[in-house]
Amino acid sequence: MTEADVIEILGWLADAGVAVWLDGGWGVDALIGEQTREHKDLDLIVRDDRVACLSAEAQMSNHAWGYTPGDTDFRDMRLLHERLGTVLLPPYDQEG
């Protein structure tokens, strides 16, 4: 992730009226005033009352069709099932 990427993403969020705070490596670099190392990601903090999120059921439904799920998809859907009681839909209902 480049400095230009960060500026572009922050610009999109600002244009959408989403307030964010930098965290992690980019947050440190912002405080220092320069990029000090390469970064693989961008850690952002948003207020939880500004975050719109699909329900657990909608997440499950959207992950159950249209693509071949990977290991992280199986993990995420199992977590929704275990912690929130969301019904596992195929292919997540198979032991793996």
N, CA, C and O atoms as a GROMACS GRO file, in nm:
protein
  384
    1MET      N    1   0.085  -0.118   0.000
    1MET     CA    2   0.000   0.000   0.000
    1MET      C    3   0.089   0.123   0.000
    1MET      O    4   0.180   0.137   0.082
    2THR      N    5   0.061   0.213  -0.093
    2THR     CA    6   0.143   0.333  -0.107
    2THR      C    7   0.076   0.452  -0.038
    2THR      O    8  -0.041   0.447  -0.002
    3GLU      N    9   0.154   0.557  -0.022
    3GLU     CA   10   0.100   0.680   0.034
    3GLU      C   11  -0.013   0.734  -0.053
    3GLU      O   12  -0.112   0.786  -0.002
    4ALA      N   13   0.002   0.722  -0.184
    4ALA     CA   14  -0.103   0.766  -0.277
    4ALA      C   15  -0.231   0.686  -0.256
    4ALA      O   16  -0.341   0.742  -0.264
    5ASP      N   17  -0.218   0.555  -0.229
    5ASP     CA   18  -0.335   0.472  -0.200
    5ASP      C   19  -0.408   0.523  -0.076
    5ASP      O   20  -0.531   0.535  -0.076
    6VAL      N   21  -0.332   0.553   0.027
    6VAL     CA   22  -0.391   0.599   0.153
    6VAL      C   23  -0.465   0.731   0.131
    6VAL      O   24  -0.578   0.747   0.177
    7ILE      N   25  -0.401   0.822   0.062
    7ILE     CA   26  -0.463   0.953   0.036
    7ILE      C   27  -0.591   0.936  -0.045
    7ILE      O   28  -0.691   1.003  -0.018
    8GLU      N   29  -0.588   0.846  -0.144
    8GLU     CA   30  -0.707   0.822  -0.225
    8GLU      C   31  -0.821   0.763  -0.141
    8GLU      O   32  -0.935   0.808  -0.151
    9ILE      N   33  -0.791   0.664  -0.061
    9ILE     CA   34  -0.893   0.601   0.023
    9ILE      C   35  -0.950   0.700   0.123
    9ILE      O   36  -1.072   0.708   0.140
   10LEU      N   37  -0.863   0.776   0.187
   10LEU     CA   38  -0.911   0.877   0.283
   10LEU      C   39  -0.997   0.982   0.213
   10LEU      O   40  -1.093   1.032   0.271
   11GLY      N   41  -0.963   1.016   0.090
   11GLY     CA   42  -1.044   1.111   0.014
   11GLY      C   43  -1.182   1.057  -0.016
   11GLY      O   44  -1.281   1.129  -0.004
   12TRP      N   45  -1.190   0.929  -0.056
   12TRP     CA   46  -1.320   0.866  -0.082
   12TRP      C   47  -1.406   0.869   0.043
   12TRP      O   48  -1.525   0.902   0.038
   13LEU      N   49  -1.346   0.834   0.155
   13LEU     CA   50  -1.422   0.829   0.280
   13LEU      C   51  -1.468   0.968   0.322
   13LEU      O   52  -1.581   0.985   0.367
   14ALA      N   53  -1.381   1.066   0.307
   14ALA     CA   54  -1.417   1.204   0.341
   14ALA      C   55  -1.531   1.252   0.251
   14ALA      O   56  -1.625   1.316   0.299
   15ASP      N   57  -1.523   1.222   0.121
   15ASP     CA   58  -1.629   1.261   0.028
   15ASP      C   59  -1.762   1.196   0.065
   15ASP      O   60  -1.868   1.254   0.041
   16ALA      N   61  -1.756   1.076   0.123
   16ALA     CA   62  -1.878   1.005   0.164
   16ALA      C   63  -1.924   1.048   0.303
   16ALA      O   64  -2.026   1.000   0.352
   17GLY      N   65  -1.850   1.138   0.366
   17GLY     CA   66  -1.890   1.187   0.498
   17GLY      C   67  -1.857   1.090   0.611
   17GLY      O   68  -1.918   1.096   0.718
   18VAL      N   69  -1.762   1.000   0.588
   18VAL     CA   70  -1.725   0.902   0.690
   18VAL      C   71  -1.599   0.951   0.762
   18VAL      O   72  -1.494   0.969   0.700
   19ALA      N   73  -1.612   0.972   0.891
   19ALA     CA   74  -1.497   1.014   0.972
   19ALA      C   75  -1.416   0.891   1.011
   19ALA      O   76  -1.470   0.794   1.063
   20VAL      N   77  -1.286   0.896   0.984
   20VAL     CA   78  -1.197   0.785   1.018
   20VAL      C   79  -1.074   0.838   1.089
   20VAL      O   80  -1.037   0.955   1.075
   21TRP      N   81  -1.011   0.750   1.164
   21TRP     CA   82  -0.885   0.779   1.230
   21TRP      C   83  -0.786   0.673   1.188
   21TRP      O   84  -0.818   0.554   1.186
   22LEU      N   85  -0.664   0.716   1.153
   22LEU     CA   86  -0.559   0.622   1.117
   22LEU      C   87  -0.508   0.551   1.242
   22LEU      O   88  -0.497   0.611   1.349
   23ASP      N   89  -0.479   0.424   1.227
   23ASP     CA   90  -0.423   0.342   1.333
   23ASP      C   91  -0.306   0.263   1.274
   23ASP      O   92  -0.284   0.268   1.153
   24GLY      N   93  -0.236   0.193   1.354
   24GLY     CA   94  -0.129   0.106   1.304
   24GLY      C   95  -0.014   0.185   1.244
   24GLY      O   96   0.012   0.299   1.282
   25GLY      N   97   0.055   0.120   1.150
   25GLY     CA   98   0.174   0.179   1.091
   25GLY      C   99   0.151   0.312   1.022
   25GLY      O  100   0.231   0.405   1.038
   26TRP      N  101   0.042   0.322   0.946
   26TRP     CA  102   0.013   0.450   0.880
   26TRP      C  103  -0.020   0.558   0.981
   26TRP      O  104   0.010   0.675   0.959
   27GLY      N  105  -0.082   0.518   1.093
   27GLY     CA  106  -0.110   0.616   1.199
   27GLY      C  107   0.019   0.672   1.258
   27GLY      O  108   0.030   0.792   1.282
   28VAL      N  109   0.116   0.584   1.280
   28VAL     CA  110   0.247   0.628   1.331
   28VAL      C  111   0.314   0.718   1.230
   28VAL      O  112   0.365   0.825   1.265
   29ASP      N  113   0.314   0.676   1.103
   29ASP     CA  114   0.376   0.759   1.001
   29ASP      C  115   0.308   0.895   0.987
   29ASP      O  116   0.376   0.996   0.962
   30ALA      N  117   0.176   0.900   1.002
   30ALA     CA  118   0.105   1.028   0.995
   30ALA      C  119   0.150   1.120   1.108
   30ALA      O  120   0.168   1.240   1.087
   31LEU      N  121   0.168   1.064   1.226
   31LEU     CA  122   0.214   1.146   1.339
   31LEU      C  123   0.357   1.196   1.318
   31LEU      O  124   0.390   1.308   1.356
   32ILE      N  125   0.440   1.112   1.259
   32ILE     CA  126   0.579   1.150   1.233
   32ILE      C  127   0.588   1.247   1.116
   32ILE      O  128   0.678   1.330   1.111
   33GLY      N  129   0.493   1.237   1.023
   33GLY     CA  130   0.491   1.328   0.910
   33GLY      C  131   0.557   1.277   0.784
   33GLY      O  132   0.580   1.352   0.690
   34GLU      N  133   0.588   1.147   0.782
   34GLU     CA  134   0.646   1.087   0.662
   34GLU      C  135   0.630   0.936   0.668
   34GLU      O  136   0.616   0.876   0.774
   35GLN      N  137   0.634   0.874   0.548
   35GLN     CA  138   0.628   0.729   0.541
   35GLN      C  139   0.766   0.675   0.578
   35GLN      O  140   0.866   0.710   0.516
   36THR      N  141   0.769   0.589   0.681
   36THR     CA  142   0.897   0.539   0.732
   36THR      C  143   0.926   0.395   0.690
   36THR      O  144   1.039   0.348   0.707
   37ARG      N  145   0.826   0.325   0.636
   37ARG     CA  146   0.845   0.186   0.596
   37ARG      C  147   0.735   0.147   0.499
   37ARG      O  148   0.641   0.223   0.477
   38GLU      N  149   0.747   0.028   0.440
   38GLU     CA  150   0.642  -0.024   0.354
   38GLU      C  151   0.527  -0.074   0.442
   38GLU      O  152   0.547  -0.122   0.553
   39HIS      N  153   0.405  -0.061   0.389
   39HIS     CA  154   0.286  -0.106   0.460
   39HIS      C  155   0.206  -0.199   0.370
   39HIS      O  156   0.190  -0.174   0.251
   40LYS      N  157   0.156  -0.308   0.430
   40LYS     CA  158   0.075  -0.404   0.354
   40LYS      C  159  -0.073  -0.372   0.363
   40LYS      O  160  -0.152  -0.420   0.282
   41ASP      N  161  -0.112  -0.290   0.462
   41ASP     CA  162  -0.254  -0.263   0.483
   41ASP      C  163  -0.273  -0.123   0.537
   41ASP      O  164  -0.177  -0.049   0.559
   42LEU      N  165  -0.399  -0.090   0.558
   42LEU     CA  166  -0.436   0.040   0.613
   42LEU      C  167  -0.535   0.014   0.726
   42LEU      O  168  -0.647  -0.032   0.703
   43ASP      N  169  -0.492   0.044   0.848
   43ASP     CA  170  -0.580   0.026   0.964
   43ASP      C  171  -0.654   0.156   0.991
   43ASP      O  172  -0.594   0.261   1.013
   44LEU      N  173  -0.787   0.146   0.988
   44LEU     CA  174  -0.872   0.262   1.012
   44LEU      C  175  -0.967   0.233   1.126
   44LEU      O  176  -1.012   0.120   1.144
   45ILE      N  177  -0.997   0.335   1.202
   45ILE     CA  178  -1.096   0.327   1.309
   45ILE      C  179  -1.215   0.414   1.268
   45ILE      O  180  -1.197   0.528   1.224
   46VAL      N  181  -1.335   0.359   1.282
   46VAL     CA  182  -1.457   0.436   1.257
   46VAL      C  183  -1.548   0.424   1.378
   46VAL      O  184  -1.541   0.326   1.452
   47ARG      N  185  -1.631   0.522   1.397
   47ARG     CA  186  -1.728   0.517   1.507
   47ARG      C  187  -1.828   0.406   1.477
   47ARG      O  188  -1.875   0.392   1.364
   48ASP      N  189  -1.860   0.327   1.579
   48ASP     CA  190  -1.950   0.214   1.554
   48ASP      C  191  -2.092   0.257   1.520
   48ASP      O  192  -2.164   0.182   1.455
   49ASP      N  193  -2.134   0.378   1.562
   49ASP     CA  194  -2.269   0.422   1.526
   49ASP      C  195  -2.276   0.469   1.381
   49ASP      O  196  -2.385   0.498   1.332
   50ARG      N  197  -2.158   0.478   1.308
   50ARG     CA  198  -2.157   0.517   1.166
   50ARG      C  199  -2.143   0.397   1.076
   50ARG      O  200  -2.155   0.410   0.954
   51VAL      N  201  -2.118   0.279   1.133
   51VAL     CA  202  -2.091   0.160   1.054
   51VAL      C  203  -2.220   0.086   1.025
   51VAL      O  204  -2.289   0.043   1.118
   52ALA      N  205  -2.254   0.072   0.899
   52ALA     CA  206  -2.369  -0.007   0.857
   52ALA      C  207  -2.317  -0.145   0.822
   52ALA      O  208  -2.220  -0.159   0.748
   53CYS      N  209  -2.382  -0.247   0.875
   53CYS     CA  210  -2.336  -0.384   0.852
   53CYS      C  211  -2.457  -0.472   0.828
   53CYS      O  212  -2.561  -0.459   0.893
   54LEU      N  213  -2.443  -0.562   0.733
   54LEU     CA  214  -2.550  -0.658   0.708
   54LEU      C  215  -2.570  -0.747   0.829
   54LEU      O  216  -2.477  -0.768   0.908
   55SER      N  217  -2.690  -0.798   0.845
   55SER     CA  218  -2.716  -0.892   0.954
   55SER      C  219  -2.636  -1.019   0.934
   55SER      O  220  -2.586  -1.046   0.824
   56ALA      N  221  -2.622  -1.098   1.040
   56ALA     CA  222  -2.551  -1.226   1.030
   56ALA      C  223  -2.618  -1.316   0.926
   56ALA      O  224  -2.549  -1.386   0.852
   57GLU      N  225  -2.749  -1.314   0.922
   57GLU     CA  226  -2.822  -1.397   0.826
   57GLU      C  227  -2.794  -1.352   0.682
   57GLU      O  228  -2.776  -1.435   0.593
   58ALA      N  229  -2.790  -1.222   0.660
   58ALA     CA  230  -2.761  -1.170   0.526
   58ALA      C  231  -2.617  -1.200   0.486
   58ALA      O  232  -2.590  -1.231   0.370
   59GLN      N  233  -2.526  -1.192   0.582
   59GLN     CA  234  -2.387  -1.228   0.554
   59GLN      C  235  -2.380  -1.374   0.509
   59GLN      O  236  -2.313  -1.407   0.411
   60MET      N  237  -2.449  -1.461   0.582
   60MET     CA  238  -2.448  -1.604   0.549
   60MET      C  239  -2.505  -1.626   0.409
   60MET      O  240  -2.447  -1.699   0.328
   61SER      N  241  -2.617  -1.563   0.380
   61SER     CA  242  -2.681  -1.578   0.250
   61SER      C  243  -2.590  -1.529   0.137
   61SER      O  244  -2.577  -1.595   0.034
   62ASN      N  245  -2.528  -1.414   0.156
   62ASN     CA  246  -2.442  -1.358   0.052
   62ASN      C  247  -2.316  -1.439   0.029
   62ASN      O  248  -2.258  -1.436  -0.080
   63HIS      N  249  -2.273  -1.510   0.132
   63HIS     CA  250  -2.152  -1.593   0.119
   63HIS      C  251  -2.183  -1.733   0.066
   63HIS      O  252  -2.092  -1.810   0.039
   64ALA      N  253  -2.311  -1.766   0.051
   64ALA     CA  254  -2.350  -1.903   0.015
   64ALA      C  255  -2.365  -1.925  -0.136
   64ALA      O  256  -2.396  -2.036  -0.178
   65TRP      N  257  -2.345  -1.824  -0.216
   65TRP     CA  258  -2.364  -1.843  -0.360
   65TRP      C  259  -2.278  -1.743  -0.437
   65TRP      O  260  -2.237  -1.640  -0.385
   66GLY      N  261  -2.252  -1.776  -0.563
   66GLY     CA  262  -2.188  -1.682  -0.655
   66GLY      C  263  -2.037  -1.693  -0.666
   66GLY      O  264  -1.977  -1.630  -0.753
   67TYR      N  265  -1.975  -1.771  -0.580
   67TYR     CA  266  -1.830  -1.787  -0.588
   67TYR      C  267  -1.789  -1.910  -0.508
   67TYR      O  268  -1.868  -1.965  -0.432
   68THR      N  269  -1.665  -1.950  -0.527
   68THR     CA  270  -1.612  -2.064  -0.452
   68THR      C  271  -1.549  -2.011  -0.324
   68THR      O  272  -1.450  -1.937  -0.329
   69PRO      N  273  -1.605  -2.048  -0.208
   69PRO     CA  274  -1.553  -1.994  -0.083
   69PRO      C  275  -1.415  -2.051  -0.049
   69PRO      O  276  -1.382  -2.165  -0.083
   70GLY      N  277  -1.336  -1.969   0.018
   70GLY     CA  278  -1.204  -2.009   0.064
   70GLY      C  279  -1.206  -2.042   0.212
   70GLY      O  280  -1.311  -2.039   0.276
   71ASP      N  281  -1.091  -2.074   0.265
   71ASP     CA  282  -1.079  -2.110   0.406
   71ASP      C  283  -1.130  -2.000   0.498
   71ASP      O  284  -1.196  -2.029   0.598
   72THR      N  285  -1.100  -1.874   0.466
   72THR     CA  286  -1.146  -1.766   0.553
   72THR      C  287  -1.298  -1.753   0.551
   72THR      O  288  -1.358  -1.718   0.652
   73ASP      N  289  -1.360  -1.782   0.438
   73ASP     CA  290  -1.506  -1.778   0.432
   73ASP      C  291  -1.566  -1.884   0.524
   73ASP      O  292  -1.661  -1.857   0.598
   74PHE      N  293  -1.510  -2.005   0.519
   74PHE     CA  294  -1.558  -2.112   0.606
   74PHE      C  295  -1.540  -2.074   0.753
   74PHE      O  296  -1.629  -2.096   0.835
   75ARG      N  297  -1.426  -2.015   0.784
   75ARG     CA  298  -1.400  -1.972   0.922
   75ARG      C  299  -1.501  -1.866   0.966
   75ARG      O  300  -1.559  -1.875   1.074
   76ASP      N  301  -1.520  -1.766   0.882
   76ASP     CA  302  -1.612  -1.657   0.915
   76ASP      C  303  -1.755  -1.706   0.935
   76ASP      O  304  -1.823  -1.666   1.029
   77MET      N  305  -1.802  -1.793   0.846
   77MET     CA  306  -1.939  -1.842   0.856
   77MET      C  307  -1.956  -1.933   0.979
   77MET      O  308  -2.062  -1.932   1.042
   78ARG      N  309  -1.854  -2.010   1.012
   78ARG     CA  310  -1.860  -2.092   1.134
   78ARG      C  311  -1.866  -2.003   1.258
   78ARG      O  312  -1.938  -2.034   1.353
   79LEU      N  313  -1.791  -1.892   1.256
   79LEU     CA  314  -1.796  -1.799   1.370
   79LEU      C  315  -1.935  -1.738   1.385
   79LEU      O  316  -1.986  -1.726   1.497
   80LEU      N  317  -1.997  -1.699   1.274
   80LEU     CA  318  -2.134  -1.646   1.282
   80LEU      C  319  -2.228  -1.751   1.340
   80LEU      O  320  -2.316  -1.719   1.420
   81HIS      N  321  -2.209  -1.874   1.299
   81HIS     CA  322  -2.293  -1.983   1.349
   81HIS      C  323  -2.269  -2.007   1.498
   81HIS      O  324  -2.364  -2.014   1.576
   82GLU      N  325  -2.144  -2.019   1.537
   82GLU     CA  326  -2.109  -2.052   1.675
   82GLU      C  327  -2.144  -1.941   1.773
   82GLU      O  328  -2.192  -1.967   1.883
   83ARG      N  329  -2.119  -1.818   1.734
   83ARG     CA  330  -2.136  -1.707   1.828
   83ARG      C  331  -2.271  -1.640   1.822
   83ARG      O  332  -2.318  -1.583   1.921
   84LEU      N  333  -2.336  -1.646   1.705
   84LEU     CA  334  -2.464  -1.576   1.689
   84LEU      C  335  -2.579  -1.670   1.656
   84LEU      O  336  -2.694  -1.626   1.648
   85GLY      N  337  -2.550  -1.797   1.638
   85GLY     CA  338  -2.656  -1.894   1.610
   85GLY      C  339  -2.710  -1.890   1.469
   85GLY      O  340  -2.817  -1.945   1.443
   86THR      N  341  -2.639  -1.827   1.377
   86THR     CA  342  -2.682  -1.820   1.238
   86THR      C  343  -2.683  -1.960   1.177
   86THR      O  344  -2.587  -2.036   1.195
   87VAL      N  345  -2.788  -1.993   1.107
   87VAL     CA  346  -2.799  -2.124   1.042
   87VAL      C  347  -2.696  -2.133   0.930
   87VAL      O  348  -2.689  -2.046   0.844
   88LEU      N  349  -2.616  -2.240   0.933
   88LEU     CA  350  -2.518  -2.262   0.827
   88LEU      C  351  -2.587  -2.305   0.700
   88LEU      O  352  -2.664  -2.402   0.699
   89LEU      N  353  -2.561  -2.234   0.591
   89LEU     CA  354  -2.614  -2.270   0.460
   89LEU      C  355  -2.506  -2.344   0.382
   89LEU      O  356  -2.387  -2.331   0.412
   90PRO      N  357  -2.547  -2.423   0.281
   90PRO     CA  358  -2.448  -2.489   0.197
   90PRO      C  359  -2.361  -2.382   0.129
   90PRO      O  360  -2.413  -2.278   0.090
   91PRO      N  361  -2.235  -2.405   0.116
   91PRO     CA  362  -2.158  -2.525   0.147
   91PRO      C  363  -2.103  -2.529   0.289
   91PRO      O  364  -2.030  -2.621   0.325
   92TYR      N  365  -2.139  -2.430   0.370
   92TYR     CA  366  -2.081  -2.418   0.503
   92TYR      C  367  -2.136  -2.519   0.603
   92TYR      O  368  -2.081  -2.535   0.712
   93ASP      N  369  -2.244  -2.586   0.568
   93ASP     CA  370  -2.306  -2.682   0.659
   93ASP      C  371  -2.238  -2.819   0.654
   93ASP      O  372  -2.276  -2.910   0.727
   94GLN      N  373  -2.138  -2.832   0.568
   94GLN     CA  374  -2.064  -2.958   0.557
   94GLN      C  375  -1.943  -2.954   0.649
   94GLN      O  376  -1.878  -2.850   0.663
   95GLU      N  377  -1.912  -3.066   0.712
   95GLU     CA  378  -1.792  -3.075   0.794
   95GLU      C  379  -1.670  -3.063   0.702
   95GLU      O  380  -1.667  -3.122   0.594
   96GLY      N  381  -1.572  -2.988   0.746
   96GLY     CA  382  -1.458  -2.972   0.658
   96GLY      C  383  -1.327  -2.971   0.727
   96GLY      O  384  -1.223  -2.958   0.662
   0.00000   0.00000   0.00000
